[in-house]
Amino acid sequence: MANDKLFNIVKNIATLSDKDGITKEFNLVKYKDLKNTILDIRKWENGDDKKMLKGITLTDDEARKLKDALNEYYKEA
């Protein structure tokens, strides 16, 4: 049987929240149709088979820009 899995979580960087069987996670993910891994922030429905819910993906460049923006935001707070 062929592997129909569209993604593989390479590394869980952080679980940001966990409520009622739904987690919001920051992961390094390898998608079947992409050459490189990508950073991914999204909700997951946990159970026998983890189900991907809404989220966003970030390239390394986008993640660095977000990090800089968050650092600037929290420096001013």
N, C-alpha and C positions, 0 to 999 in steps of 0.2 A: 504494500500500500504506500502511495506517495505521501510525502510530508506536506500537508496542506496548511501548515501553520504559517501565518503571514508575518509574524514577528517573534523575536526571542528577546527576553529581558536579560541583557548581558550582566548588568549590575544594578542593584537597588541602592541608590545614593541616599535616599531618605524617604520615610513615610511621614507625610505632613499631617494627616489626620486619619482617624479610623472610627467610623460610626455606623452602626446598624448593618454591618457586613460590607460596607463600601469604604474603600481606602482611597486617599489621594496620595499619589506617589510621584517622586522625582527619580526617574530611571534613565539608564543608558540602554538604548534599545537598538537592535538590529532588525530592520524591516527587510522582508524578502526581496523587494524590488529596489532597494537602495544599496549602493556599494559600501558606504561607510555607516558606522553607528551614528545615532543622533540622540540628543537629550530630549526627554519626554516628561511632561508634567500632565497627569490625567487621573481621573477617577477610575477605579477598578471595582467590579462586583466580585467579591470573593466567594468561592464555593469549590465544588469538585473541579470545575473548569473555569479558571479566572477569565472574566469577561471585560473587555476593553470598553470604557465609556468615553464621554467627551473629554477632550484635553487639547494640549498644544505640543508641538515639537519645536525644538530650537537647534539651529546649527551652533557650532562652537563660537562663531563670530557674534551671533545674536545673543548667546548666553553671556558672553563677556560684556556686551553692551548693557544687558539687563543687570548684571552684577555691578557695573559701574554706576548705573542709574540708582540701584538700591543703596549702594554705599553712599552716594550723594544725598539721597532722600533721608537716610537715617542719620547722616552727619548733621543735617539741618534740623532734625526733629528734637 
